[in-house]
Amino acid sequence: MFDLVRETGAAPWRTAQEQVRDALEWSGDSCLAETKSGSYSGNQVLERVCAIRDELLRRGLQPQEFCAYAGTDDLAVMCAPLGIMLAGGAFLGLPNYHGVSEWVRFLRETGARFVLCEGYLVQRLQDAVAQVGLCVECIEVTPDGTLVAPSGSDSFDDYEPASVDEIVTVRFTTGASGLSQGVLFTHTTWCYDVLRIAFLFGCREAGRYLQLTPNTDVQGIAMCLAALVRREAVVVYQGKPSNEGIVCSIERDRITDLFLPSSQMIKLALSDASAMADLSSLKRFVYGGQKAAAADIRLAHEYLDCELVQMYGSTEAGILTWLSPEDHEREDDAVFDSAGRPIPIPGVQIEIRDPRTREVLPTGQVGHVTTCGCGVNDRSLGVDTPAEMMGSWRDTLDKGYFDEDGYLHICGVDRDVIMYRGFVMYASEIEDALTACSGVREAVAHAVSNDKDGEHVVVWCTSEEDACVDSAALSDALAVECGPWYRPEEIRIVRQIPCKREDGAYDKQALRTLVESGDFAMA
């Protein structure tokens, strides 16, 4: 493989600061980034990034302190997180797809004192944080990343971390059945993530990467930095992506590489816009994040005259497997139905385990995909050890199996689980057992936080008309049917279960919030 890997045990081969500086210095006066506000050389981008570093240190940013940034997808939101890293802070993107109320929550949970943002956001952010009593200072930058009113002219060196376990960034994620959490990336996990993305794309002379993922998202910055690490210029897409707009950018900007979720990749490949365009510059198209039908992948590969790569992984576990360009050339439906084989970079192990016994399962047998190694994020904001960690191993909660050729097949997701004292319980089992009881019309089970045991079970039930249902009797029946550890902390018998979504399913995150906040009064 191209010279990106130099293994040093479990540690990354460089710090995040070294990674950023190397990524920005290679181009010199040649083009490094093209954005809405213009085209910029490596020296111009580095000058702006260092100015942000210096301003943050002048204002007292401490090592490991969270620092937020927000704005449009222009050069500023590329320079901001890189400057925060060089200053030794942990960057926190405030994505535009979240509302200001979520931004305020992120700022409160991280304790961030500074926000780098464009002028149109300053008053809006100041008003929002003032309403909740937060003390947050806005540092204004123009869309091209230039500081509006620097507080001084003194300069500083890049921060040198004392440990690869120091935090680089945080990403907030929300599962359908669990509390939203801030997943913490250390130098090890961050650098390894960027390395693996760089590996997926490969290196090519005069490469030009189309950045479609917002740079206020952790994954967007990782994709951007991975392009710079492999010596490619970054072209930032403007506006909301559409097939016509992406195809136009590929033609006009002579794009060689890009990433899209699987469904969008297939739609673009089969679109009229793609059929009528000159896509000869395109060398490699990486896709993933969603399950795609083998027939659709085969068609996309036929219509797109470039290499295809599929990736599988998660925020918490990093990128785990891939379907290589050679796998796509085989045009084998059994291969296309898989998530690929482990990426051939040392440092990560993947096993299929029984979620109850945690024993490793043989080839062909379905269990939970578990992983350990450099890419695993084993820390969350405010939580020493996430419930999915088993020693150094992380349970992805994805169900799957390895076939005889080493391809991983994903069969479903078991994210609706409850971890009680290390024992795995499925909400669906609780719900099925209770709805089988006489008089119970509907049952919804979910976890709630418990300082002592990690998680406990709460169940919401409705009864059939004129039926008399007793919560203690239901709890006893559940313990007999499923085992004593399944006995809920509370069974709430209500006339109507709240938090029902338009698709008919219940929002278990919202239900959990109701219970833990004490906002719901049963009637």
C-alpha positions in Angstrom: 0.0 0.0 0.0 1.1 3.6 -0.5 3.3 5.0 2.3 0.6 5.9 4.8 1.1 3.2 7.4 4.0 2.9 9.8 2.7 0.7 12.6 3.9 1.4 16.1 1.9 -1.1 18.2 -1.4 0.3 19.3 -0.4 3.9 18.9 -0.9 6.0 15.8 2.1 6.8 13.7 1.6 10.6 14.3 -0.4 13.0 16.5 -3.4 14.8 15.2 -1.3 18.0 15.2 1.4 16.4 13.0 -1.3 15.0 10.8 -2.9 18.4 10.2 0.4 20.2 9.5 1.6 17.5 7.1 -1.7 17.6 5.3 -1.5 21.4 4.8 2.1 21.8 4.0 2.5 19.5 1.0 0.9 21.7 -1.6 2.8 24.9 -0.9 1.5 27.5 -3.4 -0.5 25.0 -5.5 -4.3 24.6 -5.0 -5.3 22.8 -1.8 -9.0 23.7 -1.5 -11.7 25.1 -3.7 -14.8 26.5 -1.9 -17.6 29.0 -2.6 -15.4 31.9 -1.6 -12.5 30.9 -4.0 -9.5 28.8 -4.6 -6.8 28.6 -2.0 -3.2 27.3 -1.9 -1.8 25.2 1.0 0.1 28.2 2.3 -3.0 30.3 2.3 -5.0 27.7 4.2 -2.2 27.1 6.7 -1.9 30.8 7.4 -5.6 30.9 8.3 -5.4 27.8 10.4 -2.4 29.1 12.4 -4.2 32.4 12.9 -7.1 30.6 14.5 -4.7 28.5 16.6 -3.0 31.7 17.9 -6.3 33.5 18.6 -7.6 30.6 20.7 -4.4 30.4 22.7 -4.4 34.1 23.2 -7.9 33.9 24.6 -6.9 31.1 27.0 -8.0 27.8 25.4 -6.6 25.0 27.5 -5.4 21.6 26.3 -8.2 19.1 25.9 -10.8 21.9 26.3 -13.8 21.7 23.9 -14.1 24.4 21.3 -17.1 24.7 18.9 -17.4 26.0 15.4 -20.3 26.7 13.0 -21.0 28.2 9.6 -21.7 27.5 6.0 -19.7 24.9 4.0 -16.9 27.2 3.0 -13.2 27.5 3.9 -14.0 28.8 7.5 -15.5 25.5 8.6 -12.5 23.6 7.2 -10.0 25.9 8.9 -11.7 26.1 12.3 -11.4 22.4 13.4 -7.8 22.2 12.1 -6.9 25.4 14.0 -8.6 24.0 17.2 -6.5 20.8 16.8 -3.2 22.8 16.4 -4.1 24.7 19.6 -4.6 21.5 21.5 -8.3 21.8 21.9 -11.0 19.2 21.1 -13.2 20.4 18.2 -17.0 20.3 18.4 -18.9 20.9 15.1 -22.4 22.5 15.4 -24.0 21.0 12.2 -26.6 23.0 10.3 -28.9 19.9 10.3 -29.3 20.4 14.1 -31.3 23.4 15.5 -29.9 26.0 17.8 -31.5 24.3 20.8 -29.3 21.2 20.0 -26.3 23.5 19.7 -26.9 24.9 23.1 -27.2 21.3 24.5 -23.8 20.4 22.9 -22.2 23.5 24.4 -23.6 22.8 27.8 -22.6 19.1 27.8 -19.0 19.8 26.7 -18.5 23.0 28.6 -17.2 24.8 25.5 -16.4 28.5 26.2 -15.6 29.5 22.6 -17.4 29.2 19.3 -15.8 30.1 16.0 -18.5 31.2 13.6 -19.5 33.5 10.7 -21.0 36.9 11.4 -24.6 36.0 10.7 -24.5 33.5 13.5 -22.9 35.6 16.3 -26.1 37.3 17.6 -28.2 34.2 17.2 -25.8 32.1 19.3 -25.3 34.8 21.9 -29.0 35.2 22.4 -29.5 31.4 22.6 -26.8 30.8 25.2 -27.8 33.9 27.2 -31.3 32.4 27.6 -30.0 29.4 29.4 -27.3 31.2 31.4 -24.2 29.8 29.5 -21.0 31.9 29.2 -19.9 31.3 25.6 -17.7 33.7 23.6 -18.2 34.0 19.8 -15.0 34.5 17.7 -16.1 35.8 14.3 -14.5 34.6 11.1 -15.3 35.4 7.5 -16.5 32.6 5.2 -12.9 32.3 3.8 -11.6 31.6 7.3 -10.1 35.1 8.1 -10.4 36.3 11.7 -12.5 39.5 11.8 -11.0 41.1 14.9 -7.8 39.3 16.2 -7.1 40.1 19.9 -3.4 40.4 19.3 -0.5 39.6 17.0 1.6 37.2 19.0 2.2 33.7 17.6 2.4 30.2 19.2 3.8 26.8 18.4 1.5 23.8 17.7 0.4 22.0 20.8 2.3 18.8 21.6 0.0 16.2 23.3 1.4 14.3 26.2 -0.5 11.1 25.4 -2.2 9.5 22.4 -5.2 9.0 24.7 -5.9 12.7 24.7 -9.2 13.8 23.1 -9.3 15.2 19.6 -13.0 15.6 19.0 -16.5 14.5 20.0 -19.5 13.4 17.9 -23.0 13.3 19.3 -25.0 10.3 18.2 -28.6 9.3 19.0 -29.9 5.7 18.8 -33.5 4.8 18.5 -33.5 3.2 21.9 -30.8 4.8 23.9 -29.7 8.2 25.2 -27.9 10.4 22.9 -24.2 10.3 23.7 -21.0 12.2 22.8 -18.5 9.7 21.4 -15.0 10.8 22.2 -12.2 10.4 19.6 -8.7 10.1 21.0 -5.5 10.7 18.9 -5.4 6.9 18.3 -8.9 6.6 17.1 -9.0 9.8 15.1 -5.7 9.2 13.3 -6.7 5.6 12.6 -10.0 6.6 11.2 -8.4 9.1 8.8 -5.9 6.5 7.8 -8.5 3.9 7.0 -10.5 6.5 4.9 -7.3 7.3 3.0 -6.8 3.6 2.4 -10.3 3.2 1.0 -9.7 5.9 -1.6 -6.1 5.1 -2.5 -3.6 7.6 -4.0 -3.5 9.0 -7.5 -1.5 11.8 -9.2 -3.3 15.2 -9.3 -6.3 13.8 -7.4 -9.3 16.0 -6.7 -11.8 15.0 -4.0 -15.4 16.2 -4.0 -16.4 17.0 -0.4 -20.2 16.4 -0.1 -20.3 15.7 3.7 -20.7 18.9 5.8 -17.4 20.0 7.5 -19.4 20.7 10.7 -19.7 16.9 11.0 -16.8 14.8 12.4 -17.0 12.4 9.5 -16.8 15.3 7.0 -13.6 16.6 8.5 -12.2 13.1 8.6 -13.0 12.7 4.9 -11.5 16.1 4.1 -8.3 15.4 6.1 -8.0 12.0 4.5 -8.0 13.6 1.1 -5.3 16.0 2.1 -3.2 13.2 3.7 -3.2 11.3 0.4 -2.2 14.6 -1.4 -5.5 15.5 -3.1 -7.1 18.9 -3.5 -10.5 19.2 -1.8 -13.4 20.7 -3.8 -16.2 21.7 -1.4 -19.7 21.1 -3.0 -22.0 24.1 -2.8 -25.7 23.8 -1.8 -27.9 20.8 -1.2 -26.5 17.8 -3.2 -28.6 16.7 -6.2 -27.7 14.3 -9.0 -27.5 17.1 -11.5 -25.4 19.2 -9.3 -22.9 16.4 -8.4 -22.6 15.4 -12.0 -22.0 19.0 -13.0 -19.2 19.3 -10.4 -17.6 16.1 -11.5 -17.4 17.4 -15.1 -16.5 21.0 -14.3 -14.0 20.4 -11.5 -12.5 17.2 -13.0 -13.3 15.2 -9.8 -11.4 12.0 -9.3 -12.9 10.7 -6.0 -16.1 11.1 -3.9 -18.2 9.5 -1.2 -22.0 9.1 -1.0 -24.3 6.9 1.0 -25.2 3.7 -0.9 -28.7 4.7 -1.9 -27.5 8.1 -3.3 -24.6 6.5 -5.1 -27.0 4.1 -6.9 -29.5 6.9 -7.7 -26.7 9.0 -9.2 -25.3 6.1 -11.2 -28.6 5.3 -12.7 -29.7 9.0 -13.3 -30.3 10.6 -16.7 -27.8 13.3 -15.6 -25.1 10.7 -15.2 -25.9 9.0 -18.5 -25.5 12.2 -20.5 -22.3 13.4 -18.7 -18.6 13.1 -19.2 -17.4 11.3 -16.0 -14.0 10.3 -17.4 -12.1 12.1 -14.6 -13.8 9.9 -12.0 -11.4 7.2 -10.7 -12.9 5.8 -7.5 -16.4 6.1 -5.9 -16.7 5.1 -2.3 -20.1 4.3 -0.8 -21.6 2.9 2.4 -23.6 3.6 5.5 -26.7 1.7 4.2 -27.6 -1.7 2.9 -27.8 -1.9 -0.9 -29.3 -4.6 -3.1 -26.8 -6.7 -5.1 -28.7 -6.1 -8.3 -28.5 -2.3 -7.8 -24.7 -2.5 -7.0 -24.2 -4.5 -10.2 -26.0 -1.9 -12.3 -24.2 1.0 -10.7 -20.9 -0.7 -11.4 -21.9 -1.2 -15.0 -22.9 2.4 -15.5 -20.1 4.1 -13.7 -16.8 3.7 -15.5 -14.7 3.9 -12.4 -13.6 1.8 -9.4 -16.2 1.2 -6.7 -15.5 0.6 -3.0 -18.0 -0.2 -0.3 -17.3 0.4 3.4 -18.9 -0.8 6.6 -18.4 0.5 10.1 -19.8 2.9 12.7 -18.9 6.0 14.7 -18.2 3.9 17.8 -16.2 1.1 16.1 -14.6 2.8 13.2 -14.4 1.4 9.6 -14.2 -2.3 9.8 -14.7 -4.0 6.4 -14.7 -3.2 2.7 -15.6 -4.4 -0.8 -12.6 -3.7 -2.9 -12.5 -2.7 -6.6 -11.5 -6.3 -7.3 -14.6 -7.6 -5.4 -16.8 -5.4 -7.6 -15.1 -6.7 -10.7 -16.3 -10.3 -9.8 -19.9 -9.1 -10.0 -20.9 -12.0 -7.7 -24.2 -11.4 -5.9 -23.1 -13.3 -2.9 -20.2 -10.9 -2.5 -22.4 -7.8 -3.2 -24.8 -9.0 -0.5 -21.9 -8.9 2.0 -20.3 -6.0 3.9 -16.9 -7.1 2.5 -13.8 -8.4 4.2 -11.7 -6.8 7.0 -9.6 -4.0 5.7 -6.0 -5.3 5.4 -4.4 -2.8 7.8 -3.1 -4.2 11.1 -4.7 -3.0 14.3 -8.3 -4.2 14.3 -9.9 -7.6 15.1 -13.4 -8.6 14.2 -15.3 -11.6 15.7 -18.8 -12.9 15.7 -20.0 -13.5 19.3 -23.0 -14.9 21.1 -24.4 -11.7 22.8 -25.5 -13.7 25.9 -22.4 -16.0 26.5 -19.9 -13.7 24.6 -18.4 -16.9 23.1 -16.9 -16.6 19.6 -19.2 -18.3 17.1 -18.0 -20.5 14.2 -18.1 -19.6 10.5 -21.7 -19.3 9.2 -23.4 -18.8 12.6 -25.2 -15.5 13.3 -24.2 -13.4 16.3 -23.2 -9.9 17.2 -20.3 -8.2 15.3 -17.7 -7.3 17.9 -14.4 -5.6 17.4 -11.3 -4.4 19.2 -8.3 -2.4 18.2 -7.1 1.1 17.3 -10.3 2.2 15.7 -12.6 1.4 18.6 -14.0 4.4 20.5 -14.3 3.2 24.1 -15.2 6.5 25.8 -18.3 8.6 25.7 -18.9 12.0 27.2 -19.7 11.6 30.9 -19.4 7.8 30.7 -16.3 6.0 31.7 -17.2 2.7 29.9 -20.1 2.5 27.4 -22.5 -0.5 28.0 -21.4 -2.0 24.7 -17.8 -2.4 25.8 -16.7 -5.9 26.9 -13.2 -5.3 28.2 -11.3 -4.0 25.1 -14.0 -5.4 22.8 -16.9 -3.3 21.5 -20.3 -4.9 20.6 -21.6 -3.1 17.5 -25.0 -4.6 18.2 -25.2 -5.5 14.5 -26.1 -9.1 13.8 -24.0 -10.9 11.2 -21.8 -13.8 10.3 -18.6 -14.6 8.3 -18.8 -16.9 5.4 -16.2 -19.4 4.4 -14.4 -16.9 2.1 -14.1 -14.4 5.0 -16.9 -12.0 3.9 -19.0 -10.4 6.6 -22.7 -10.6 6.1 -25.0 -8.2 8.1 -28.4 -9.7 9.0 -29.9 -7.0 11.0 -29.5 -4.7 14.0 -30.1 -5.4 17.6 -29.8 -1.9 18.9 -33.0 -2.2 20.9 -31.2 -3.9 23.7 -30.9 -3.3 27.4 -27.7 -4.0 29.3 -28.5 -5.0 32.9 -25.4 -5.9 35.0 -23.7 -7.2 31.9 -26.6 -9.3 30.8 -28.1 -8.6 27.4 -31.9 -8.3 27.2 -33.9 -7.6 24.1 -36.9 -5.2 24.3 -38.7 -7.2 21.7 -38.7 -10.4 23.9 -40.2 -8.4 26.8 -42.8 -6.9 24.5 -43.8 -10.2 23.0 -44.0 -11.9 26.3 -46.3 -9.2 27.8 -48.6 -8.9 24.8 -49.1 -12.7 25.1 -50.6 -12.1 28.6 -54.4 -11.9 28.9 -55.8 -8.4 28.7 -52.6 -6.7 27.4 -53.2 -4.9 24.1 -49.8 -3.2 23.6 -46.4 -3.2 25.4 -43.4 -1.0 24.8 -40.1 -1.7 26.7 -37.0 0.4 26.9 -34.0 1.1 29.1 -33.5 3.8 31.7 -30.3 4.9 33.3 -29.3 3.6 36.7 -26.2 4.8 38.5 -25.6 1.4 40.2 -26.5 -1.1 37.5 -26.1 0.8 34.2 -29.6 0.2 32.9 -33.0 -1.0 34.1 -36.2 -1.9 32.2 -39.3 0.2 32.1 -42.4 -1.0 30.2 -45.5 0.9 29.0 -48.7 -1.2 28.6 -52.2 -0.6 27.4 -55.0 -3.0 28.2 -57.9 -4.4 26.2 -61.3 -2.8 26.7 -62.8 -3.7 30.1 -59.7 -5.9 30.9 -58.3 -5.6 34.4 -54.5 -5.7 34.2 -52.2 -5.6 37.2 -48.6 -4.4 36.9 -47.3 -6.7 39.7 -48.9 -9.8 38.0 -47.4 -8.8 34.7 -44.0 -8.5 36.3 -44.3 -11.9 37.8 -45.4 -13.4 34.5 -42.4 -11.9 32.7 -40.0 -13.2 35.3 -41.4 -16.7 34.9 -41.5 -16.6 31.1 -38.0 -15.0 30.4 -36.1 -15.2 33.7 -35.8 -13.2 36.9 -33.4 -10.6 35.5 -36.2 -9.6 33.0 -38.4 -8.3 35.9 -38.9 -4.5 35.0 -38.1 -1.7 37.4 -41.5 -0.4 36.5 -44.6 -1.3 34.4 -46.7 1.7 33.5 -50.3 0.8 32.6 -51.7 3.8 30.6 -54.7 4.5 28.4 -52.4 5.6 25.6 -48.7 5.2 25.2 -47.1 8.6 24.4 -44.4 9.4 21.8 -45.9 7.6 18.8 -44.3 8.5 15.5 -46.0 9.0 12.2 -44.8 5.5 11.0 -46.6 3.9 13.9 -43.5 3.0 15.9 -42.7 4.5 19.3 -39.8 6.9 19.9 -38.1 5.0 22.7 -35.5 7.8 23.2 -38.4 10.2 23.9 -40.1 7.7 26.3 -36.8 7.2 28.1 -36.5 11.0 28.5 -40.0 11.2 29.9 -39.2 8.6 32.6 -35.8 9.9 33.6 -37.0 13.6 33.7 -40.2 12.7 35.6 -42.2 14.9 33.1 -44.9 12.3 32.5 -47.8 12.0 35.0 -49.8 8.8 34.5 -53.5 9.4 34.3 
